[in-house]
Amino acid sequence: MSVESLILGAAEEAQALLDELYRQTPEPNAYSPLDQAGLRDGASVVQDYLEHGELEVAFEHVIYMIDEAGLRLSEGSCRNIQKAGQALGVSAAKYAGACGLTRRCS
């Protein structure tokens, strides 16, 4: 699986979880975790970065989506984040909170 596919897969799962949160809270309180730029359209932002060859920026945006909203991703997506991070040479410390090195994965 390509790094782009790993990143996009995690972004799509994160976006599905975010979409559900936005259905439950259509108008989040100001400064709440859901009141952040780049979350409602996060997967599109990631896709745009990928289309422009900005893999590390796309990867970092996925991590931002997960961390800001406190999402809990599946083990598969967590593994994909780890694989993508390793392939990109990103320090594990940058994605540790989002990818199974903490309790955020189910």
PyMOL commands that set and color helices and strands:
alter all, ss='L'
color gray80, all
select helices_A, chain A and resi 3-24+42-51+55-69+75-88+92-95
alter helices_A, ss='H'
color red, helices_A
deselect
rebuild
show_as cartoon
